[in-house]
C-alpha cells in the first residue's frame, strides 16, 4: 500500500480527461433520468395531501392567545375569504385569516377513505416489483439506452394522463390506480438498467464517481418535488394538477436529450473519441456486441455459491428493507411522534434528501480517489462505506427508541443523520458493487436482488400495520428494534464476506472468450462428418 497515484496506460497513452468527456455527459443524463423517475414516483404521495377532502369529518382547532375553540365545519366552508368569529357576548372578535389560493383552475378534492389512499400509494410498488428482473435482462440484450427511453416515455405519458381525473366524477379512483400501476411497471426497469449501463461504460477506477453522480438524481428529484409540491398545494388552486403536468413534461425534455447523445456502449457511440473508446472498452472488456441471454445461459450455480455475491444480495435486501419503509414513514414519525408541524416536516425532509445527495456524491468521489492513489483497495473502500450505511442506521434506531415530542430536537437530528447515511450505499456501497463483482450479469442479478428487497419492504409495511395501532412511541419501539437488527445483520454479512474483485465467471472477457471458443470448435468440425439419427 502506497500513496502514489496509479496511472493506467492504454496503448501507451494516459487516460482521457474526465471533464468534459462522453462518459461524464452520460452520467449527467442518467442524473436527469433518475431525477425524472423520482419526481414521478413521489408526485402522488405529495399531491394526495391536497387532493383528499379532509374537512368533511374533521374539526379544526384554532387558538387565539389563551382562548381555544372548536370551529364547526359549517363555519369554515368558505376558504377564500376572511371572516369574523363571535364566540361569546364578549366584545373581543378575533380575526381568522385564511390563505387565498390563486390559479386558472378551480379547487377539486376527492372523498377517498384511508384504505383507498393506501391502495393508490401501493399501486406504484405493485407494478414496480414485476419488471425488476426483466429490466436487467432487457438492458443486457437490447442495451440500456432503449430500456431507459421506453421506461420514461411510458411513465411520462401516464403522469400526464393523471390530469384527466380533474374532469371525471366517478371513475377517477380506478383510473388513478391503473396509471400508478403502469408508472411502477415502467420504472421497475430503470435501476437494473442503470447497473448494467455502468458495467459497460465505467472502468473500475471511475465507477463510484460516475454512479454516484447519476444516483444523486434520485435524491435531488425527491427533494425538489417535495418542495415544489408543497408550494403548489399551498398557494395554487388544484395545485396537484400542475405537479402531474410538470413531472410528466420533464420526461419528454429528458428524452429529447437522451436519444441523440447516448448509445448502448462506447463502441458504437457516434461522437466519442477513439482514445476514450479504447480506454473504456479495454479496461471493461466489453466489445459492444449485443448479447443473447437465456435463463439457461445464466450461471446459477456460480451465483448461489459465491459468498461475496450472496453477502451483497443480503446486505442489499437488509438496507432497502429499512430504507423503503422509513422513506414512506419519516413524515409520520415527524408529525405524529415528534409533533412537528406539516409545513416544517416538508422542510426537514427536503433538507434530509439534500444531505443524501451530498453523501452519495462525495462517497463515490472519495472512493475513486482513495483507490486511484493506492491508499486502499476497492474491496476495503466498499466495506468501509457499506458498513457506514448499515451501522449508522443501527445507531439511529437506538436514538429513535427514545424520541417522542419531549425529545423533538434529537428526533429531527436523527432523521437527518439517517437520510445522510443512506446516501453512502448509493455512492460506494451495495448499489454499485454489483457492477464490480458480476459485470457481465449485473443488470439481471441486481434486478433479482431488488425484487426481493421490494418484497421485503412491502412485508415491513404489513408488519408495521400489525404492530402499530396507535401513533405512540411504545408501539413504534418494536419496529425500531426489528429494523436495527436487520441493519446490523446486513452490515456484518458484507463486512465479513463482501468484495470488490470481479468474479472470473462474470467478466466480459470470460464471456467473450467462451463464445469465441465455441465458434472455433464449430469451425473445425470436418465437413464430411455425418450426424447420426436414431430411428
Legacy VTK file of the C-alpha trace (Angstrom):
# vtk DataFile Version 3.0
C-alpha trace
ASCII
DATASET POLYDATA
POINTS 535 float
0.000 0.000 0.000
1.414 3.321 -1.031
0.339 6.873 -1.507
1.385 7.391 -5.126
-1.314 7.759 -7.744
-1.727 4.854 -10.154
-1.994 5.890 -13.804
-3.364 3.207 -16.118
-1.919 3.427 -19.614
-3.876 2.207 -22.628
-1.667 1.618 -25.693
0.973 3.788 -24.048
-1.391 6.724 -23.518
-2.658 8.227 -20.268
-6.405 8.031 -19.517
-8.602 10.549 -21.350
-9.755 13.519 -19.303
-12.872 13.102 -17.243
-14.432 16.562 -17.692
-15.519 17.097 -20.390
-15.966 13.588 -21.750
-18.667 11.350 -23.185
-18.854 9.221 -20.041
-19.276 12.339 -17.863
-22.062 13.602 -20.152
-23.706 10.193 -19.813
-23.586 10.449 -16.020
-25.361 13.819 -16.183
-28.064 12.353 -18.433
-28.507 9.443 -16.001
-28.783 12.040 -13.227
-31.569 13.766 -15.185
-33.287 10.411 -15.870
-33.324 9.425 -12.196
-34.465 12.947 -11.284
-37.476 12.458 -13.579
-38.124 8.948 -12.259
-38.226 10.015 -8.627
-40.217 13.166 -9.316
-42.861 10.948 -10.931
-42.588 8.400 -8.121
-43.236 10.884 -5.303
-45.642 13.260 -7.072
-48.726 11.392 -5.831
-47.557 10.902 -2.203
-47.100 14.690 -2.076
-50.142 15.677 -4.153
-52.543 13.410 -2.262
-52.261 15.752 0.719
-54.179 18.428 -1.198
-56.258 16.046 -3.338
-58.233 14.497 -0.488
-61.134 16.289 1.180
-60.117 16.230 4.834
-62.738 18.681 6.115
-65.786 16.517 5.724
-65.477 14.824 9.092
-62.743 16.881 10.679
-62.882 19.541 13.349
-60.446 22.444 13.226
-58.874 23.715 16.389
-57.964 27.378 16.429
-56.055 29.086 19.216
-56.147 32.826 19.935
-53.742 33.654 22.717
-55.378 31.912 25.700
-58.705 31.240 24.017
-59.182 27.817 22.387
-62.314 26.939 20.445
-63.558 24.203 18.168
-64.920 25.605 14.928
-67.663 23.657 13.228
-67.133 22.748 9.575
-70.114 24.884 8.580
-68.204 27.955 9.722
-65.090 27.040 7.739
-66.831 26.297 4.478
-65.514 29.319 2.611
-61.716 29.099 2.370
-61.222 32.120 0.175
-62.489 34.883 2.479
-61.526 36.484 5.753
-64.283 36.342 8.337
-65.044 37.191 11.974
-65.779 34.706 14.730
-68.008 35.879 17.594
-67.544 33.196 20.247
-69.459 34.752 23.159
-71.059 38.034 24.124
-67.605 39.448 24.742
-66.522 42.370 22.616
-63.343 40.539 21.509
-63.673 39.471 17.845
-60.611 37.537 16.734
-59.948 37.514 13.007
-59.136 34.214 11.283
-57.223 34.823 8.071
-57.413 32.006 5.534
-54.870 31.894 2.728
-56.418 32.695 -0.632
-55.263 30.368 -3.412
-54.736 31.543 -6.957
-54.625 29.823 -10.326
-56.504 29.136 -13.542
-58.367 26.108 -12.201
-60.969 25.726 -9.508
-60.123 23.640 -6.464
-61.137 19.994 -6.693
-60.851 17.353 -3.995
-61.755 13.669 -3.727
-63.509 11.816 -0.907
-61.072 8.889 -0.683
-61.039 6.994 2.600
-57.716 5.991 4.175
-57.821 2.481 2.665
-58.286 3.893 -0.831
-55.370 6.270 -0.323
-53.094 3.407 0.757
-54.199 1.334 -2.251
-53.331 4.202 -4.601
-49.935 4.706 -2.975
-49.270 0.966 -3.141
-50.241 0.736 -6.806
-46.809 2.017 -7.805
-44.990 -0.705 -5.883
-47.358 -3.392 -7.160
-46.143 -2.654 -10.680
-42.546 -1.876 -9.705
-41.816 -5.395 -8.440
-42.754 -7.188 -11.662
-40.234 -5.551 -14.031
-37.016 -5.682 -11.984
-35.614 -8.910 -13.449
-36.982 -8.289 -16.990
-35.348 -4.856 -16.816
-31.919 -6.351 -16.204
-32.401 -8.894 -18.987
-33.596 -6.263 -21.472
-30.693 -3.935 -20.623
-28.230 -6.765 -21.222
-29.705 -7.962 -24.520
-31.186 -4.797 -26.083
-28.994 -2.176 -24.423
-29.728 0.196 -21.559
-30.319 3.167 -23.871
-33.670 1.979 -25.193
-34.751 0.490 -21.860
-34.343 3.954 -20.301
-36.133 5.620 -23.206
-39.105 3.259 -23.241
-39.454 3.404 -19.479
-39.620 7.174 -19.036
-41.650 7.699 -22.217
-44.325 5.372 -20.822
-44.285 6.859 -17.321
-44.344 10.438 -18.636
-47.434 9.746 -20.745
-49.095 8.080 -17.744
-48.193 11.025 -15.482
-49.808 13.475 -17.895
-52.884 11.236 -18.184
-53.403 11.514 -14.423
-54.636 15.061 -15.010
-57.762 13.646 -16.727
-59.064 12.871 -13.231
-59.933 16.546 -12.951
-62.746 16.116 -15.482
-64.055 12.837 -14.037
-66.797 12.474 -11.470
-66.823 8.756 -10.612
-64.100 6.639 -12.228
-61.112 8.655 -11.022
-60.054 6.083 -8.388
-59.849 3.174 -10.847
-58.031 5.306 -13.399
-55.563 6.576 -10.810
-54.694 3.071 -9.619
-54.220 1.800 -13.188
-51.946 4.705 -14.112
-49.857 4.377 -10.930
-49.505 0.643 -11.633
-48.294 1.419 -15.174
-45.804 4.006 -13.858
-44.473 1.427 -11.400
-44.119 -1.155 -14.183
-42.219 1.353 -16.322
-39.905 2.485 -13.512
-39.061 -1.045 -12.386
-36.576 -1.480 -15.247
-34.550 1.687 -14.582
-32.309 0.691 -11.673
-31.282 -2.691 -13.172
-30.633 -0.875 -16.467
-28.502 1.713 -14.637
-26.307 -1.009 -13.110
-25.983 -2.733 -16.494
-25.127 0.618 -18.125
-22.191 1.326 -15.796
-20.819 -2.200 -16.168
-20.292 -1.273 -19.837
-19.396 2.425 -19.591
-17.442 2.786 -16.331
-13.965 1.432 -15.601
-13.455 0.279 -12.019
-11.335 3.343 -11.097
-14.193 5.710 -12.070
-17.304 3.637 -11.419
-18.060 5.045 -7.970
-17.865 8.644 -9.195
-19.959 8.080 -12.320
-22.574 6.012 -10.494
-22.829 8.473 -7.592
-23.371 11.402 -9.995
-26.251 9.505 -11.581
-27.782 8.320 -8.307
-27.795 11.888 -6.988
-30.735 12.438 -9.333
-32.921 10.244 -7.103
-32.317 12.378 -4.018
-32.407 15.720 -5.831
-35.611 14.772 -7.641
-37.271 13.781 -4.372
-36.165 16.945 -2.584
-37.185 19.377 -5.347
-40.518 17.656 -5.989
-41.383 17.749 -2.288
-40.683 21.474 -2.123
-42.485 22.209 -5.399
-45.475 20.086 -4.440
-45.774 21.816 -1.084
-45.748 25.258 -2.710
-48.290 24.298 -5.390
-50.656 22.697 -2.891
-50.424 25.656 -0.524
-50.745 28.587 -2.926
-52.361 27.292 -6.158
-55.920 26.045 -6.640
-55.844 22.396 -7.755
-52.068 22.570 -7.377
-51.796 18.795 -7.741
-52.722 19.163 -11.414
-49.669 21.318 -12.095
-47.424 18.826 -10.292
-48.515 15.971 -12.573
-48.082 18.151 -15.665
-44.600 19.364 -14.712
-43.240 15.919 -13.808
-44.719 14.460 -16.998
-43.279 17.134 -19.294
-39.828 16.749 -17.713
-39.710 13.223 -19.115
-40.142 14.457 -22.694
-37.432 17.100 -22.231
-35.060 14.405 -20.980
-35.976 12.091 -23.871
-35.073 14.778 -26.432
-31.554 14.879 -24.950
-31.101 11.184 -24.216
-31.725 9.680 -27.653
-29.201 11.718 -29.713
-26.485 11.910 -27.034
-26.225 8.284 -25.860
-25.616 4.778 -27.158
-25.645 1.238 -25.790
-21.844 1.063 -25.463
-18.707 3.121 -26.204
-18.030 1.000 -29.297
-20.981 2.381 -31.247
-21.236 5.897 -29.825
-21.187 8.345 -32.790
-19.139 11.181 -31.249
-16.852 9.573 -28.648
-13.113 9.949 -29.254
-11.141 6.864 -30.205
-8.901 7.399 -27.165
-11.826 7.365 -24.741
-13.453 4.430 -26.538
-10.304 2.299 -26.323
-9.768 3.273 -22.707
-13.237 2.114 -21.622
-13.513 -0.974 -23.831
-10.099 -2.407 -22.984
-10.499 -1.961 -19.236
-14.095 -3.212 -19.043
-13.639 -5.968 -21.628
-16.859 -5.047 -23.390
-16.778 -5.335 -27.187
-20.068 -3.546 -27.886
-21.671 -6.625 -29.427
-25.204 -7.354 -28.309
-25.547 -10.477 -26.207
-28.269 -13.054 -26.224
-29.129 -14.274 -22.749
-31.475 -17.064 -21.737
-32.241 -18.404 -18.292
-30.207 -21.495 -19.103
-27.131 -19.431 -20.039
-27.002 -17.675 -16.645
-24.514 -19.466 -14.321
-26.960 -20.034 -11.474
-24.666 -22.463 -9.654
-21.878 -19.880 -9.552
-24.325 -17.208 -8.418
-25.701 -19.176 -5.487
-22.290 -20.472 -4.366
-20.433 -17.140 -4.491
-20.008 -15.853 -0.920
-19.300 -12.222 -1.916
-22.380 -12.153 -4.156
-24.678 -13.747 -1.567
-23.357 -11.277 1.024
-24.063 -8.409 -1.373
-27.628 -9.582 -2.039
-28.299 -9.959 1.696
-26.966 -6.505 2.585
-28.904 -5.035 -0.362
-32.148 -6.570 0.935
-31.432 -5.554 4.543
-30.679 -1.928 3.670
-33.621 -1.439 1.321
-35.941 -3.240 3.741
-35.302 -0.415 6.192
-34.798 2.425 3.723
-38.027 1.904 1.756
-40.030 1.680 4.969
-38.629 4.827 6.528
-38.799 6.855 3.316
-42.576 6.410 3.396
-42.911 6.798 7.182
-40.469 9.513 8.224
-43.214 12.065 7.673
-45.468 10.178 10.104
-42.661 9.935 12.654
-42.111 13.688 12.477
-45.760 14.717 12.594
-47.291 12.054 14.849
-44.494 11.110 17.250
-42.361 14.253 17.317
-45.381 16.523 16.704
-43.639 18.698 14.132
-45.991 20.812 12.019
-46.681 19.609 8.479
-45.033 22.682 6.953
-41.763 22.184 8.828
-41.864 18.443 8.198
-41.578 19.162 4.465
-38.600 21.441 5.013
-36.844 18.897 7.240
-37.305 16.042 4.767
-36.215 18.194 1.814
-33.060 19.108 3.747
-32.514 15.438 4.599
-32.732 14.325 0.978
-30.278 17.057 0.023
-27.863 15.592 2.598
-28.415 12.181 0.978
-27.383 13.709 -2.345
-24.218 15.189 -0.823
-23.113 11.955 0.874
-23.870 9.875 -2.219
-21.778 12.083 -4.477
-18.914 12.634 -2.034
-18.568 8.936 -1.116
-18.208 7.983 -4.785
-15.572 10.646 -5.455
-13.659 9.816 -2.265
-13.634 6.090 -3.059
-12.246 6.540 -6.568
-9.525 8.890 -5.316
-8.508 6.541 -2.498
-8.326 3.565 -4.861
-6.558 5.534 -7.606
-3.876 6.658 -5.122
-3.423 3.111 -3.790
-4.390 4.212 -0.282
-6.993 1.437 -0.019
-8.191 -1.387 -2.237
-11.619 -1.276 -3.860
-12.756 -4.082 -1.547
-11.724 -2.115 1.552
-13.469 1.030 0.292
-16.675 -0.868 -0.455
-16.659 -2.477 3.000
-15.971 0.853 4.685
-18.831 2.790 3.109
-21.267 -0.127 3.193
-20.543 -0.509 6.922
-21.284 3.173 7.454
-24.555 2.998 5.515
-25.581 -0.091 7.548
-24.310 0.621 11.072
-25.205 4.332 11.330
-28.910 3.445 10.903
-28.482 0.971 13.784
-27.461 3.934 15.957
-30.413 5.894 14.546
-32.808 3.117 15.600
-31.384 3.314 19.131
-31.875 7.084 19.098
-35.435 6.797 17.703
-36.215 4.444 20.600
-36.078 7.434 22.963
-37.578 10.099 20.682
-41.053 11.487 21.104
-42.355 15.059 21.346
-40.337 15.581 24.535
-37.091 14.908 22.602
-38.085 16.694 19.406
-34.643 18.110 18.583
-32.930 14.733 18.989
-35.564 13.153 16.756
-35.059 15.726 13.994
-31.259 15.307 14.119
-31.721 11.525 13.955
-33.929 11.810 10.855
-31.305 13.966 9.118
-28.494 11.583 10.128
-30.463 8.587 8.860
-31.052 10.168 5.445
-27.440 11.354 5.181
-26.058 7.878 5.923
-28.397 6.275 3.379
-26.602 8.077 0.534
-23.324 6.276 1.248
-24.750 2.994 -0.046
-25.640 4.607 -3.384
-22.248 6.228 -3.881
-19.888 3.481 -2.783
-21.806 0.660 -1.126
-24.191 -2.086 -2.090
-25.781 -0.288 -5.073
-22.616 -0.005 -7.175
-20.977 -3.242 -6.009
-22.966 -5.397 -8.459
-21.100 -3.846 -11.391
-17.818 -4.533 -9.547
-18.109 -8.251 -8.929
-20.520 -9.532 -11.634
-20.236 -7.017 -14.507
-21.489 -9.337 -17.247
-24.657 -10.232 -15.313
-25.005 -7.157 -13.110
-28.351 -5.993 -14.515
-30.134 -9.321 -14.088
-28.693 -10.083 -10.639
-29.416 -6.556 -9.417
-32.992 -6.939 -10.670
-33.322 -10.191 -8.723
-31.946 -8.600 -5.546
-34.109 -5.506 -5.940
-37.244 -7.632 -6.411
-36.509 -9.436 -3.149
-35.779 -6.117 -1.445
-39.054 -4.609 -2.676
-40.993 -7.627 -1.394
-39.207 -7.270 1.935
-40.168 -3.587 2.039
-43.841 -4.437 1.485
-43.550 -7.024 4.247
-42.159 -4.333 6.530
-45.252 -2.193 5.964
-47.525 -5.141 6.739
-45.607 -5.888 9.940
-45.838 -2.222 10.914
-49.589 -2.306 10.359
-49.904 -5.254 12.742
-47.604 -3.859 15.438
-48.591 -0.192 15.423
-52.217 0.510 16.273
-51.757 3.994 17.707
-49.183 6.739 17.000
-47.394 6.237 20.311
-43.695 5.672 20.939
-44.203 2.417 22.881
-45.600 0.665 19.806
-43.051 2.136 17.389
-40.212 0.865 19.594
-40.927 -2.695 18.458
-40.293 -1.600 14.870
-37.087 0.229 15.785
-35.717 -2.921 17.409
-36.645 -5.047 14.369
-35.083 -2.679 11.822
-31.984 -2.208 13.980
-31.367 -5.969 13.988
-31.890 -6.200 10.216
-29.474 -3.324 9.524
-26.864 -4.871 11.842
-27.142 -8.260 10.123
-26.781 -6.753 6.640
-23.719 -4.734 7.624
-21.950 -7.660 9.328
-22.516 -10.085 6.431
-20.939 -7.741 3.886
-18.118 -6.774 6.254
-17.151 -10.446 6.582
-17.690 -11.716 3.037
-18.012 -8.697 0.723
-15.564 -7.974 -2.103
-14.807 -5.513 -4.875
-12.997 -8.033 -7.106
-14.888 -9.274 -10.194
-15.735 -12.968 -10.262
-13.894 -14.751 -13.049
-17.066 -16.363 -14.424
-18.830 -12.972 -14.583
-16.244 -10.960 -16.544
-16.956 -9.715 -20.063
-13.599 -11.160 -21.151
-14.625 -14.624 -19.957
-17.983 -14.457 -21.753
-16.360 -13.288 -24.981
-13.618 -15.942 -24.874
-16.162 -18.701 -24.296
-18.159 -17.534 -27.317
-15.009 -17.443 -29.464
-14.037 -20.931 -28.311
-17.489 -22.230 -29.186
-17.293 -20.666 -32.658
-13.796 -22.083 -33.229
-14.948 -25.550 -32.178
-17.794 -25.352 -34.667
-15.434 -24.205 -37.458
-13.042 -27.161 -37.078
-15.772 -29.801 -37.381
-14.986 -31.780 -40.615
-17.388 -31.131 -43.456
-17.713 -34.877 -44.057
-18.875 -35.610 -40.500
-22.378 -37.031 -40.546
-24.975 -36.572 -37.851
-26.392 -39.921 -36.845
-30.093 -40.006 -36.150
-31.705 -42.929 -34.416
-34.947 -44.097 -35.936
LINES 1 536
535 0 1 2 3 4 5 6 7 8 9 10 11 12 13 14 15 16 17 18 19 20 21 22 23 24 25 26 27 28 29 30 31 32 33 34 35 36 37 38 39 40 41 42 43 44 45 46 47 48 49 50 51 52 53 54 55 56 57 58 59 60 61 62 63 64 65 66 67 68 69 70 71 72 73 74 75 76 77 78 79 80 81 82 83 84 85 86 87 88 89 90 91 92 93 94 95 96 97 98 99 100 101 102 103 104 105 106 107 108 109 110 111 112 113 114 115 116 117 118 119 120 121 122 123 124 125 126 127 128 129 130 131 132 133 134 135 136 137 138 139 140 141 142 143 144 145 146 147 148 149 150 151 152 153 154 155 156 157 158 159 160 161 162 163 164 165 166 167 168 169 170 171 172 173 174 175 176 177 178 179 180 181 182 183 184 185 186 187 188 189 190 191 192 193 194 195 196 197 198 199 200 201 202 203 204 205 206 207 208 209 210 211 212 213 214 215 216 217 218 219 220 221 222 223 224 225 226 227 228 229 230 231 232 233 234 235 236 237 238 239 240 241 242 243 244 245 246 247 248 249 250 251 252 253 254 255 256 257 258 259 260 261 262 263 264 265 266 267 268 269 270 271 272 273 274 275 276 277 278 279 280 281 282 283 284 285 286 287 288 289 290 291 292 293 294 295 296 297 298 299 300 301 302 303 304 305 306 307 308 309 310 311 312 313 314 315 316 317 318 319 320 321 322 323 324 325 326 327 328 329 330 331 332 333 334 335 336 337 338 339 340 341 342 343 344 345 346 347 348 349 350 351 352 353 354 355 356 357 358 359 360 361 362 363 364 365 366 367 368 369 370 371 372 373 374 375 376 377 378 379 380 381 382 383 384 385 386 387 388 389 390 391 392 393 394 395 396 397 398 399 400 401 402 403 404 405 406 407 408 409 410 411 412 413 414 415 416 417 418 419 420 421 422 423 424 425 426 427 428 429 430 431 432 433 434 435 436 437 438 439 440 441 442 443 444 445 446 447 448 449 450 451 452 453 454 455 456 457 458 459 460 461 462 463 464 465 466 467 468 469 470 471 472 473 474 475 476 477 478 479 480 481 482 483 484 485 486 487 488 489 490 491 492 493 494 495 496 497 498 499 500 501 502 503 504 505 506 507 508 509 510 511 512 513 514 515 516 517 518 519 520 521 522 523 524 525 526 527 528 529 530 531 532 533 534
